[in-house]
Amino acid sequence: MALVEVQNDGGIAILTLNNAPANTYSLEMMKALDEAVLGARFDDSVHVILIRGAGDKFFCAGADIAMLGDVTPNFKYNFCLHANETLLRLEQTPKLVIAALNGHTVGGGLEVAMAADIRIGRENGGKIGLPEVHLGVLPGTGGTQRLARMVGKAKAIELMALGTNMSMDEGHALGLVNHVFSTENWWEQVLDYTRQFVPPNKASFAVGRIKRSVQAGAEMTLEAGLALERELQQQLFLSEDAAEGINAYNEKRKAEFKGQ
């Protein structure tokens, strides 16, 4: 069975991390995730990427610790480097990425989730956190950088230095989780939420450029970010969806977007 299962559901690329029992990732899984992200990026029929874990207990518990105990320091360095590159590719792909946190999302699992644009938790579905300090290491797949950008430096340092694992609701209160849906019909709720970003409901080409403007622009000076915003806006002015959206507004009708 594939370590990352890929399914296209009406324009939603569902990527399932599949490594029982805790969906921990190895170099092989990261390579599979990398390939799946690239596949979704180039697939014009894909408008949103949705990542989940197999089963209902774990989204992902991070890197395979047993594996890390058996490899050289050089392998560990390159393993982290490749994981960084994979998650940056996910973060920079101009399509909306939603992480469906179906279970425990800890360590590298939360680092994967933080590279998504939106995170949806399951009520009483498990813990989220970066407890790497208990192993004598730090979150090495983007955790120190992304968490600080999301919750602020002081809170991020406290959470990581304590190795705190939180509930989904606590993560939501911090702004780390966008929504927490009830356990009953949770996956159906996730799909319903995700479908609102798929044509004809939404101009997914525009959503992707909004994402690019925010993700890349947040690391730039204001002047450089505004220049990026203008260039992305010009791409949208030339798109079919912008023509449809403007015409629909002027004709007082609902727009029928194509994601083009």
C-alpha atoms as an extended CHARMM CRD file, in Angstrom:
* protein
*
       260  EXT
         1         1  MET       CA              0.0000000000        0.0000000000        0.0000000000  PROA      1               0.0000000000
         2         2  ALA       CA              1.2430000000        3.4940000000       -0.8560000000  PROA      2               0.0000000000
         3         3  LEU       CA              2.7120000000        5.6040000000        1.9420000000  PROA      3               0.0000000000
         4         4  VAL       CA              0.7990000000        8.5810000000        0.5300000000  PROA      4               0.0000000000
         5         5  GLU       CA             -2.4760000000        7.6650000000       -1.1270000000  PROA      5               0.0000000000
         6         6  VAL       CA             -3.7780000000       10.1180000000       -3.7360000000  PROA      6               0.0000000000
         7         7  GLN       CA             -7.4130000000       10.5430000000       -4.7470000000  PROA      7               0.0000000000
         8         8  ASN       CA             -9.0920000000       13.2380000000       -6.8580000000  PROA      8               0.0000000000
         9         9  ASP       CA            -12.5730000000       13.9590000000       -5.5440000000  PROA      9               0.0000000000
        10        10  GLY       CA            -14.2380000000       16.5360000000       -7.7680000000  PROA      10              0.0000000000
        11        11  GLY       CA            -11.2140000000       18.8090000000       -8.0100000000  PROA      11              0.0000000000
        12        12  ILE       CA             -9.9400000000       18.0900000000       -4.4820000000  PROA      12              0.0000000000
        13        13  ALA       CA             -6.6480000000       16.1850000000       -4.3420000000  PROA      13              0.0000000000
        14        14  ILE       CA             -6.9360000000       14.1150000000       -1.1570000000  PROA      14              0.0000000000
        15        15  LEU       CA             -3.4930000000       13.0780000000        0.0850000000  PROA      15              0.0000000000
        16        16  THR       CA             -3.6550000000       10.4420000000        2.8350000000  PROA      16              0.0000000000
        17        17  LEU       CA             -0.5780000000        9.7920000000        4.9880000000  PROA      17              0.0000000000
        18        18  ASN       CA             -0.6660000000        6.0420000000        5.3950000000  PROA      18              0.0000000000
        19        19  ASN       CA              1.8070000000        4.3660000000        7.7180000000  PROA      19              0.0000000000
        20        20  ALA       CA              0.1130000000        2.5070000000       10.5770000000  PROA      20              0.0000000000
        21        21  PRO       CA             -0.1940000000        2.8400000000       13.4480000000  PROA      21              0.0000000000
        22        22  ALA       CA              0.7960000000        6.5240000000       13.8200000000  PROA      22              0.0000000000
        23        23  ASN       CA              1.4260000000        7.6360000000       10.2060000000  PROA      23              0.0000000000
        24        24  THR       CA              5.0230000000        8.5200000000       11.0500000000  PROA      24              0.0000000000
        25        25  TYR       CA              7.1250000000        9.6230000000        8.1100000000  PROA      25              0.0000000000
        26        26  SER       CA             10.3550000000        8.2860000000        6.7120000000  PROA      26              0.0000000000
        27        27  LEU       CA             12.4250000000        9.5740000000        3.8010000000  PROA      27              0.0000000000
        28        28  GLU       CA             10.3340000000        7.3100000000        1.5720000000  PROA      28              0.0000000000
        29        29  MET       CA              7.0810000000        8.8830000000        2.7890000000  PROA      29              0.0000000000
        30        30  MET       CA              8.4530000000       12.3990000000        2.3490000000  PROA      30              0.0000000000
        31        31  LYS       CA              9.4970000000       11.5330000000       -1.1950000000  PROA      31              0.0000000000
        32        32  ALA       CA              5.9820000000       10.2260000000       -1.8220000000  PROA      32              0.0000000000
        33        33  LEU       CA              4.4540000000       13.3940000000       -0.3580000000  PROA      33              0.0000000000
        34        34  ASP       CA              6.7790000000       15.5190000000       -2.4810000000  PROA      34              0.0000000000
        35        35  GLU       CA              5.7180000000       13.6380000000       -5.6120000000  PROA      35              0.0000000000
        36        36  ALA       CA              2.0310000000       13.9430000000       -4.6850000000  PROA      36              0.0000000000
        37        37  VAL       CA              2.3310000000       17.6980000000       -4.1190000000  PROA      37              0.0000000000
        38        38  LEU       CA              4.0560000000       18.1750000000       -7.4630000000  PROA      38              0.0000000000
        39        39  GLY       CA              1.4290000000       16.0300000000       -9.1480000000  PROA      39              0.0000000000
        40        40  ALA       CA             -1.3740000000       18.1390000000       -7.6900000000  PROA      40              0.0000000000
        41        41  ARG       CA              0.4470000000       21.3400000000       -8.6010000000  PROA      41              0.0000000000
        42        42  PHE       CA              0.6630000000       20.4100000000      -12.2890000000  PROA      42              0.0000000000
        43        43  ASP       CA             -2.8060000000       18.8440000000      -12.5110000000  PROA      43              0.0000000000
        44        44  ASP       CA             -5.2070000000       21.4330000000      -13.9210000000  PROA      44              0.0000000000
        45        45  SER       CA             -8.1710000000       19.4140000000      -12.6410000000  PROA      45              0.0000000000
        46        46  VAL       CA             -7.0050000000       19.9040000000       -9.0250000000  PROA      46              0.0000000000
        47        47  HSD       CA             -8.1320000000       23.1060000000       -7.3230000000  PROA      47              0.0000000000
        48        48  VAL       CA             -7.5490000000       22.3240000000       -3.6170000000  PROA      48              0.0000000000
        49        49  ILE       CA             -5.1680000000       19.9590000000       -1.8120000000  PROA      49              0.0000000000
        50        50  LEU       CA             -6.5620000000       18.2150000000        1.2830000000  PROA      50              0.0000000000
        51        51  ILE       CA             -4.1740000000       16.2710000000        3.5340000000  PROA      51              0.0000000000
        52        52  ARG       CA             -5.2950000000       13.7850000000        6.1760000000  PROA      52              0.0000000000
        53        53  GLY       CA             -3.9610000000       10.7760000000        8.0680000000  PROA      53              0.0000000000
        54        54  ALA       CA             -5.1640000000        7.2340000000        7.5810000000  PROA      54              0.0000000000
        55        55  GLY       CA             -7.4510000000        5.9210000000       10.3100000000  PROA      55              0.0000000000
        56        56  ASP       CA             -9.0040000000        8.0060000000       13.0560000000  PROA      56              0.0000000000
        57        57  LYS       CA             -6.3070000000        8.1240000000       15.7420000000  PROA      57              0.0000000000
        58        58  PHE       CA             -3.4160000000        9.9520000000       14.0930000000  PROA      58              0.0000000000
        59        59  PHE       CA             -2.9910000000       12.6490000000       11.5100000000  PROA      59              0.0000000000
        60        60  CYS       CA              0.7400000000       12.1410000000       11.8650000000  PROA      60              0.0000000000
        61        61  ALA       CA              3.0480000000       11.6090000000       14.8250000000  PROA      61              0.0000000000
        62        62  GLY       CA              6.0620000000       13.0280000000       13.0150000000  PROA      62              0.0000000000
        63        63  ALA       CA              9.2940000000       11.4040000000       11.9620000000  PROA      63              0.0000000000
        64        64  ASP       CA              9.9320000000        7.7060000000       12.5420000000  PROA      64              0.0000000000
        65        65  ILE       CA             12.0250000000        7.8960000000       15.7350000000  PROA      65              0.0000000000
        66        66  ALA       CA             13.1830000000        4.2750000000       15.4430000000  PROA      66              0.0000000000
        67        67  MET       CA             14.5230000000        5.0590000000       11.9850000000  PROA      67              0.0000000000
        68        68  LEU       CA             16.3550000000        8.1340000000       13.2510000000  PROA      68              0.0000000000
        69        69  GLY       CA             18.0320000000        5.9970000000       15.8860000000  PROA      69              0.0000000000
        70        70  ASP       CA             19.6110000000        3.8110000000       13.2150000000  PROA      70              0.0000000000
        71        71  VAL       CA             20.9840000000        6.3460000000       10.7420000000  PROA      71              0.0000000000
        72        72  THR       CA             24.0490000000        8.5960000000       10.5860000000  PROA      72              0.0000000000
        73        73  PRO       CA             24.1070000000       12.2800000000       11.5510000000  PROA      73              0.0000000000
        74        74  ASN       CA             24.6620000000       13.1290000000        7.8760000000  PROA      74              0.0000000000
        75        75  PHE       CA             21.5230000000       11.1750000000        6.9130000000  PROA      75              0.0000000000
        76        76  LYS       CA             19.5490000000       12.9790000000        9.6170000000  PROA      76              0.0000000000
        77        77  TYR       CA             20.6910000000       16.3710000000        8.3070000000  PROA      77              0.0000000000
        78        78  ASN       CA             19.7360000000       15.5750000000        4.7250000000  PROA      78              0.0000000000
        79        79  PHE       CA             16.4680000000       14.0110000000        5.9050000000  PROA      79              0.0000000000
        80        80  CYS       CA             15.5360000000       17.2990000000        7.6020000000  PROA      80              0.0000000000
        81        81  LEU       CA             16.7000000000       19.2920000000        4.5740000000  PROA      81              0.0000000000
        82        82  HSD       CA             14.5370000000       17.2510000000        2.2100000000  PROA      82              0.0000000000
        83        83  ALA       CA             11.5370000000       17.5450000000        4.5500000000  PROA      83              0.0000000000
        84        84  ASN       CA             12.0430000000       21.3280000000        4.6590000000  PROA      84              0.0000000000
        85        85  GLU       CA             12.1080000000       21.4500000000        0.8650000000  PROA      85              0.0000000000
        86        86  THR       CA              8.9870000000       19.2880000000        0.5740000000  PROA      86              0.0000000000
        87        87  LEU       CA              6.9790000000       21.4230000000        3.0000000000  PROA      87              0.0000000000
        88        88  LEU       CA              8.1640000000       24.6290000000        1.3430000000  PROA      88              0.0000000000
        89        89  ARG       CA              6.9360000000       23.2070000000       -1.9630000000  PROA      89              0.0000000000
        90        90  LEU       CA              3.5920000000       22.4940000000       -0.3380000000  PROA      90              0.0000000000
        91        91  GLU       CA              3.4610000000       25.9810000000        1.1690000000  PROA      91              0.0000000000
        92        92  GLN       CA              4.3890000000       27.7120000000       -2.0900000000  PROA      92              0.0000000000
        93        93  THR       CA              2.1150000000       25.7020000000       -4.4040000000  PROA      93              0.0000000000
        94        94  PRO       CA             -0.4400000000       28.1920000000       -5.7860000000  PROA      94              0.0000000000
        95        95  LYS       CA             -3.4010000000       26.0840000000       -4.7160000000  PROA      95              0.0000000000
        96        96  LEU       CA             -5.1470000000       26.1710000000       -1.3550000000  PROA      96              0.0000000000
        97        97  VAL       CA             -3.9040000000       23.4580000000        1.0410000000  PROA      97              0.0000000000
        98        98  ILE       CA             -6.1190000000       22.2700000000        3.9060000000  PROA      98              0.0000000000
        99        99  ALA       CA             -4.8930000000       19.9090000000        6.6310000000  PROA      99              0.0000000000
       100       100  ALA       CA             -7.6660000000       17.7370000000        8.0960000000  PROA      100             0.0000000000
       101       101  LEU       CA             -6.4230000000       16.8540000000       11.5890000000  PROA      101             0.0000000000
       102       102  ASN       CA             -8.3060000000       13.6060000000       12.1070000000  PROA      102             0.0000000000
       103       103  GLY       CA             -6.2390000000       12.5490000000       15.1350000000  PROA      103             0.0000000000
       104       104  HSD       CA             -3.0670000000       13.2690000000       17.1130000000  PROA      104             0.0000000000
       105       105  THR       CA             -0.9660000000       15.8530000000       15.2840000000  PROA      105             0.0000000000
       106       106  VAL       CA              2.3370000000       16.0580000000       17.1070000000  PROA      106             0.0000000000
       107       107  GLY       CA              5.9840000000       16.7120000000       16.3560000000  PROA      107             0.0000000000
       108       108  GLY       CA              6.6760000000       16.5470000000       12.6560000000  PROA      108             0.0000000000
       109       109  GLY       CA              2.9850000000       15.8940000000       12.0850000000  PROA      109             0.0000000000
       110       110  LEU       CA              2.1620000000       19.3940000000       13.3000000000  PROA      110             0.0000000000
       111       111  GLU       CA              5.0310000000       20.7060000000       11.1890000000  PROA      111             0.0000000000
       112       112  VAL       CA              3.3740000000       19.1700000000        8.1090000000  PROA      112             0.0000000000
       113       113  ALA       CA              0.0360000000       20.6850000000        9.1420000000  PROA      113             0.0000000000
       114       114  MET       CA              1.5490000000       24.1290000000        9.6710000000  PROA      114             0.0000000000
       115       115  ALA       CA              2.7770000000       24.1200000000        6.0560000000  PROA      115             0.0000000000
       116       116  ALA       CA             -0.8860000000       23.9740000000        5.0150000000  PROA      116             0.0000000000
       117       117  ASP       CA             -2.9250000000       27.1510000000        4.6680000000  PROA      117             0.0000000000
       118       118  ILE       CA             -5.9140000000       26.0800000000        6.7840000000  PROA      118             0.0000000000
       119       119  ARG       CA             -6.1290000000       23.4870000000        9.5670000000  PROA      119             0.0000000000
       120       120  ILE       CA             -9.3570000000       21.7570000000       10.6160000000  PROA      120             0.0000000000
       121       121  GLY       CA             -9.3980000000       19.7820000000       13.8480000000  PROA      121             0.0000000000
       122       122  ARG       CA            -11.7400000000       17.0460000000       15.0400000000  PROA      122             0.0000000000
       123       123  GLU       CA            -13.4540000000       17.6190000000       18.3860000000  PROA      123             0.0000000000
       124       124  ASN       CA            -11.7730000000       15.4530000000       21.0350000000  PROA      124             0.0000000000
       125       125  GLY       CA             -9.7300000000       14.0230000000       18.1610000000  PROA      125             0.0000000000
       126       126  GLY       CA             -6.3540000000       14.0650000000       19.8480000000  PROA      126             0.0000000000
       127       127  LYS       CA             -3.4630000000       16.2960000000       20.8320000000  PROA      127             0.0000000000
       128       128  ILE       CA             -1.4150000000       18.7880000000       18.8690000000  PROA      128             0.0000000000
       129       129  GLY       CA              2.0110000000       20.0700000000       19.8170000000  PROA      129             0.0000000000
       130       130  LEU       CA              5.7560000000       20.0800000000       19.3190000000  PROA      130             0.0000000000
       131       131  PRO       CA              7.1830000000       17.9280000000       22.1530000000  PROA      131             0.0000000000
       132       132  GLU       CA             10.6440000000       17.3500000000       20.5950000000  PROA      132             0.0000000000
       133       133  VAL       CA             12.3950000000       18.8650000000       23.6130000000  PROA      133             0.0000000000
       134       134  HSD       CA             11.5770000000       15.6350000000       25.4930000000  PROA      134             0.0000000000
       135       135  LEU       CA             13.9090000000       13.8430000000       23.0450000000  PROA      135             0.0000000000
       136       136  GLY       CA             16.6430000000       16.4200000000       23.5490000000  PROA      136             0.0000000000
       137       137  VAL       CA             16.1360000000       17.9630000000       20.1040000000  PROA      137             0.0000000000
       138       138  LEU       CA             14.1590000000       20.8010000000       18.5330000000  PROA      138             0.0000000000
       139       139  PRO       CA             11.3340000000       20.7330000000       15.9750000000  PROA      139             0.0000000000
       140       140  GLY       CA             13.5250000000       20.4160000000       12.8790000000  PROA      140             0.0000000000
       141       141  THR       CA             11.0390000000       20.4280000000       10.0100000000  PROA      141             0.0000000000
       142       142  GLY       CA             10.0230000000       24.0560000000       10.1910000000  PROA      142             0.0000000000
       143       143  GLY       CA              8.3880000000       23.9860000000       13.6110000000  PROA      143             0.0000000000
       144       144  THR       CA             10.4430000000       26.7050000000       15.2830000000  PROA      144             0.0000000000
       145       145  GLN       CA              9.8890000000       29.0570000000       12.3560000000  PROA      145             0.0000000000
       146       146  ARG       CA              6.2430000000       28.4930000000       11.4610000000  PROA      146             0.0000000000
       147       147  LEU       CA              4.9300000000       28.2660000000       15.0230000000  PROA      147             0.0000000000
       148       148  ALA       CA              6.5800000000       31.5790000000       15.9340000000  PROA      148             0.0000000000
       149       149  ARG       CA              5.0210000000       33.2070000000       12.8810000000  PROA      149             0.0000000000
       150       150  MET       CA              1.5850000000       31.8840000000       13.8290000000  PROA      150             0.0000000000
       151       151  VAL       CA              1.3750000000       32.4550000000       17.5810000000  PROA      151             0.0000000000
       152       152  GLY       CA              4.2040000000       34.9210000000       18.2600000000  PROA      152             0.0000000000
       153       153  LYS       CA              7.7420000000       34.3440000000       19.4970000000  PROA      153             0.0000000000
       154       154  ALA       CA              7.1220000000       34.3270000000       23.2590000000  PROA      154             0.0000000000
       155       155  LYS       CA              4.2520000000       31.8200000000       23.1340000000  PROA      155             0.0000000000
       156       156  ALA       CA              6.0450000000       29.6370000000       20.5870000000  PROA      156             0.0000000000
       157       157  ILE       CA              9.1850000000       29.4370000000       22.7220000000  PROA      157             0.0000000000
       158       158  GLU       CA              7.1350000000       28.5700000000       25.8020000000  PROA      158             0.0000000000
       159       159  LEU       CA              5.1660000000       25.8290000000       24.0290000000  PROA      159             0.0000000000
       160       160  MET       CA              8.2750000000       24.2390000000       22.5170000000  PROA      160             0.0000000000
       161       161  ALA       CA             10.4750000000       24.6120000000       25.5990000000  PROA      161             0.0000000000
       162       162  LEU       CA              7.8030000000       22.9170000000       27.7200000000  PROA      162             0.0000000000
       163       163  GLY       CA              7.0070000000       20.3710000000       25.0160000000  PROA      163             0.0000000000
       164       164  THR       CA              3.3150000000       21.1240000000       25.4900000000  PROA      164             0.0000000000
       165       165  ASN       CA              0.6660000000       19.0310000000       23.7690000000  PROA      165             0.0000000000
       166       166  MET       CA             -2.7000000000       20.7840000000       23.5020000000  PROA      166             0.0000000000
       167       167  SER       CA             -6.2370000000       19.8010000000       22.6780000000  PROA      167             0.0000000000
       168       168  MET       CA             -7.7170000000       20.8260000000       19.3320000000  PROA      168             0.0000000000
       169       169  ASP       CA             -9.8180000000       23.4460000000       21.1250000000  PROA      169             0.0000000000
       170       170  GLU       CA             -6.7300000000       24.9080000000       22.7990000000  PROA      170             0.0000000000
       171       171  GLY       CA             -5.0210000000       25.0320000000       19.4210000000  PROA      171             0.0000000000
       172       172  HSD       CA             -8.0610000000       26.8070000000       18.0240000000  PROA      172             0.0000000000
       173       173  ALA       CA             -7.9540000000       29.3810000000       20.8110000000  PROA      173             0.0000000000
       174       174  LEU       CA             -4.3220000000       30.1330000000       19.8650000000  PROA      174             0.0000000000
       175       175  GLY       CA             -5.1670000000       30.5130000000       16.2000000000  PROA      175             0.0000000000
       176       176  LEU       CA             -3.1500000000       27.4290000000       15.3130000000  PROA      176             0.0000000000
       177       177  VAL       CA             -6.2990000000       25.5470000000       14.2290000000  PROA      177             0.0000000000
       178       178  ASN       CA             -8.8170000000       27.4200000000       12.0720000000  PROA      178             0.0000000000
       179       179  HSD       CA            -11.8710000000       25.2920000000       12.8720000000  PROA      179             0.0000000000
       180       180  VAL       CA            -12.8140000000       22.3720000000       15.1080000000  PROA      180             0.0000000000
       181       181  PHE       CA            -15.6830000000       20.2880000000       13.7400000000  PROA      181             0.0000000000
       182       182  SER       CA            -17.7370000000       17.8290000000       15.7560000000  PROA      182             0.0000000000
       183       183  THR       CA            -16.7930000000       14.1460000000       15.6230000000  PROA      183             0.0000000000
       184       184  GLU       CA            -20.1320000000       13.1290000000       14.1270000000  PROA      184             0.0000000000
       185       185  ASN       CA            -19.8870000000       13.2350000000       10.3220000000  PROA      185             0.0000000000
       186       186  TRP       CA            -16.5210000000       14.9570000000       10.7050000000  PROA      186             0.0000000000
       187       187  TRP       CA            -15.1120000000       13.9460000000        7.3240000000  PROA      187             0.0000000000
       188       188  GLU       CA            -18.3000000000       14.9730000000        5.5250000000  PROA      188             0.0000000000
       189       189  GLN       CA            -18.0470000000       18.3620000000        7.2300000000  PROA      189             0.0000000000
       190       190  VAL       CA            -14.4230000000       18.6830000000        6.1040000000  PROA      190             0.0000000000
       191       191  LEU       CA            -15.3550000000       17.8700000000        2.5020000000  PROA      191             0.0000000000
       192       192  ASP       CA            -18.2790000000       20.2950000000        2.5630000000  PROA      192             0.0000000000
       193       193  TYR       CA            -15.9640000000       23.0260000000        3.8630000000  PROA      193             0.0000000000
       194       194  THR       CA            -13.3390000000       22.2380000000        1.2210000000  PROA      194             0.0000000000
       195       195  ARG       CA            -15.7840000000       22.1620000000       -1.6960000000  PROA      195             0.0000000000
       196       196  GLN       CA            -16.6230000000       25.8290000000       -1.2360000000  PROA      196             0.0000000000
       197       197  PHE       CA            -13.1620000000       26.6160000000       -2.6720000000  PROA      197             0.0000000000
       198       198  VAL       CA            -13.7140000000       24.4980000000       -5.8110000000  PROA      198             0.0000000000
       199       199  PRO       CA            -15.2430000000       25.8730000000       -9.0440000000  PROA      199             0.0000000000
       200       200  PRO       CA            -17.9150000000       26.8340000000       -9.8300000000  PROA      200             0.0000000000
       201       201  ASN       CA            -18.3080000000       27.9640000000       -6.2030000000  PROA      201             0.0000000000
       202       202  LYS       CA            -15.0510000000       29.8710000000       -6.0300000000  PROA      202             0.0000000000
       203       203  ALA       CA            -12.4350000000       31.2650000000       -8.4190000000  PROA      203             0.0000000000
       204       204  SER       CA             -9.7080000000       28.8440000000       -7.3690000000  PROA      204             0.0000000000
       205       205  PHE       CA             -7.1340000000       30.5390000000       -9.6130000000  PROA      205             0.0000000000
       206       206  ALA       CA             -7.6800000000       33.7090000000       -7.5790000000  PROA      206             0.0000000000
       207       207  VAL       CA             -7.5810000000       31.7840000000       -4.2880000000  PROA      207             0.0000000000
       208       208  GLY       CA             -4.2010000000       30.3460000000       -5.2790000000  PROA      208             0.0000000000
       209       209  ARG       CA             -2.8190000000       33.8090000000       -6.0520000000  PROA      209             0.0000000000
       210       210  ILE       CA             -4.1560000000       35.1620000000       -2.7580000000  PROA      210             0.0000000000
       211       211  LYS       CA             -2.2470000000       32.3590000000       -1.0640000000  PROA      211             0.0000000000
       212       212  ARG       CA              0.9490000000       33.1090000000       -3.0120000000  PROA      212             0.0000000000
       213       213  SER       CA              0.7050000000       36.8100000000       -2.2140000000  PROA      213             0.0000000000
       214       214  VAL       CA              0.3470000000       36.1300000000        1.5150000000  PROA      214             0.0000000000
       215       215  GLN       CA              2.8130000000       33.2540000000        1.8490000000  PROA      215             0.0000000000
       216       216  ALA       CA              5.6060000000       34.8890000000       -0.1480000000  PROA      216             0.0000000000
       217       217  GLY       CA              4.7630000000       38.4920000000        0.6550000000  PROA      217             0.0000000000
       218       218  ALA       CA              4.8170000000       37.9490000000        4.4240000000  PROA      218             0.0000000000
       219       219  GLU       CA              8.5930000000       37.4170000000        4.2120000000  PROA      219             0.0000000000
       220       220  MET       CA              9.2060000000       40.5660000000        2.1110000000  PROA      220             0.0000000000
       221       221  THR       CA              9.3730000000       44.2590000000        2.7780000000  PROA      221             0.0000000000
       222       222  LEU       CA              6.0420000000       46.0270000000        2.3150000000  PROA      222             0.0000000000
       223       223  GLU       CA              7.2280000000       47.5960000000       -0.9420000000  PROA      223             0.0000000000
       224       224  ALA       CA              8.3430000000       44.2310000000       -2.3650000000  PROA      224             0.0000000000
       225       225  GLY       CA              5.1390000000       42.5790000000       -1.1580000000  PROA      225             0.0000000000
       226       226  LEU       CA              3.0380000000       45.2270000000       -2.8760000000  PROA      226             0.0000000000
       227       227  ALA       CA              4.9810000000       44.6660000000       -6.1050000000  PROA      227             0.0000000000
       228       228  LEU       CA              4.2850000000       40.9290000000       -5.8670000000  PROA      228             0.0000000000
       229       229  GLU       CA              0.6130000000       41.6580000000       -5.2140000000  PROA      229             0.0000000000
       230       230  ARG       CA              0.4120000000       43.8290000000       -8.3420000000  PROA      230             0.0000000000
       231       231  GLU       CA              1.9990000000       41.1420000000      -10.5280000000  PROA      231             0.0000000000
       232       232  LEU       CA             -0.3630000000       38.4700000000       -9.2360000000  PROA      232             0.0000000000
       233       233  GLN       CA             -3.3170000000       40.8120000000       -9.7110000000  PROA      233             0.0000000000
       234       234  GLN       CA             -2.2750000000       41.3300000000      -13.3240000000  PROA      234             0.0000000000
       235       235  GLN       CA             -2.3190000000       37.5490000000      -13.8320000000  PROA      235             0.0000000000
       236       236  LEU       CA             -5.8630000000       37.5360000000      -12.5030000000  PROA      236             0.0000000000
       237       237  PHE       CA             -6.9560000000       40.4600000000      -14.6900000000  PROA      237             0.0000000000
       238       238  LEU       CA             -6.0330000000       38.2850000000      -17.6830000000  PROA      238             0.0000000000
       239       239  SER       CA             -7.9170000000       35.2260000000      -16.4080000000  PROA      239             0.0000000000
       240       240  GLU       CA            -11.2530000000       33.8450000000      -17.5850000000  PROA      240             0.0000000000
       241       241  ASP       CA            -12.5460000000       33.8250000000      -14.0090000000  PROA      241             0.0000000000
       242       242  ALA       CA            -11.9580000000       37.5650000000      -13.5720000000  PROA      242             0.0000000000
       243       243  ALA       CA            -13.9050000000       38.2550000000      -16.7640000000  PROA      243             0.0000000000
       244       244  GLU       CA            -16.6950000000       35.9790000000      -15.5640000000  PROA      244             0.0000000000
       245       245  GLY       CA            -16.7460000000       37.4940000000      -12.0820000000  PROA      245             0.0000000000
       246       246  ILE       CA            -16.9240000000       41.0720000000      -13.3400000000  PROA      246             0.0000000000
       247       247  ASN       CA            -19.5490000000       40.2390000000      -15.9730000000  PROA      247             0.0000000000
       248       248  ALA       CA            -21.6520000000       38.3210000000      -13.4530000000  PROA      248             0.0000000000
       249       249  TYR       CA            -21.5390000000       41.2460000000      -11.0310000000  PROA      249             0.0000000000
       250       250  ASN       CA            -22.6020000000       43.7210000000      -13.7180000000  PROA      250             0.0000000000
       251       251  GLU       CA            -25.3260000000       41.3710000000      -14.9570000000  PROA      251             0.0000000000
       252       252  LYS       CA            -26.5630000000       40.7470000000      -11.3990000000  PROA      252             0.0000000000
       253       253  ARG       CA            -26.1710000000       36.9670000000      -11.6070000000  PROA      253             0.0000000000
       254       254  LYS       CA            -24.1450000000       34.3320000000       -9.7660000000  PROA      254             0.0000000000
       255       255  ALA       CA            -20.6980000000       33.7540000000      -11.2640000000  PROA      255             0.0000000000
       256       256  GLU       CA            -19.8370000000       30.3170000000      -12.6350000000  PROA      256             0.0000000000
       257       257  PHE       CA            -16.0940000000       30.0010000000      -12.1430000000  PROA      257             0.0000000000
       258       258  LYS       CA            -13.8180000000       27.5160000000      -13.9400000000  PROA      258             0.0000000000
       259       259  GLY       CA            -10.5570000000       27.9750000000      -12.0720000000  PROA      259             0.0000000000
       260       260  GLN       CA             -8.9060000000       29.4650000000      -15.1620000000  PROA      260             0.0000000000
